[in-house]
Amino acid sequence: MKISSPEKIVLDKMSTISSLTANFIHSLDAMHMRKVILSLGEQGIEDFWAVHDCFGTHSKRCYILEFFQ
């Protein structure tokens, strides 16, 4: 199957370059959060919340999150 587009895709070189660092840092944040969530799951913690690069758990388990600082 071949998909063709009548429009030519033009990339903005400066925009691509300027977003590179931010996207790389975002990918590192995402990997860190993934590792933290998997580790918490291994410890039986299921009450967990996350918003962007912030995360937490129930107050009785906050001491566990201190390990990841």
C-alpha positions in Angstrom: 0.0 0.0 0.0 1.3 3.4 -0.9 0.1 6.6 0.6 0.8 9.8 -1.2 0.1 13.4 -0.2 -0.3 16.2 -2.6 1.3 18.6 0.0 5.0 18.7 0.4 6.1 18.5 4.0 8.4 21.3 5.0 10.2 21.2 8.3 11.2 24.4 10.1 14.9 23.8 10.8 15.2 26.4 13.6 12.0 25.2 15.3 13.3 21.6 15.1 16.7 22.5 16.6 15.2 24.7 19.3 12.8 22.0 20.5 15.5 19.2 20.5 16.8 19.9 24.1 13.3 20.2 25.6 12.1 17.0 24.0 15.3 15.2 25.2 14.8 16.3 28.8 11.1 15.4 28.6 12.1 11.9 27.5 14.4 11.6 30.5 11.6 12.7 32.8 9.3 10.2 31.3 11.8 7.3 31.7 12.4 8.3 35.3 8.7 8.4 36.1 8.3 5.0 34.4 11.0 3.5 36.5 9.5 5.0 39.7 6.0 3.7 38.9 7.3 0.2 38.1 9.3 0.1 41.3 6.3 1.3 43.4 4.2 -1.4 41.8 6.8 -4.0 42.7 6.4 -2.8 46.3 2.7 -3.2 46.2 1.8 0.4 46.0 -1.3 1.0 43.8 -2.5 4.3 45.1 -0.4 6.6 43.0 -1.0 9.9 41.1 1.0 11.6 38.4 0.8 15.0 36.6 3.5 15.7 34.1 6.7 15.4 36.0 5.2 15.4 39.5 4.0 12.3 41.3 2.9 11.2 44.8 1.1 8.5 46.8 -1.0 8.3 49.9 0.5 10.1 52.9 1.1 6.9 54.8 3.5 5.8 52.0 5.3 9.1 51.2 8.4 7.8 53.0 8.9 5.4 50.1 8.9 8.3 47.5 11.8 9.9 49.4 14.0 7.1 48.2 13.6 8.3 44.6 14.8 11.9 45.3 
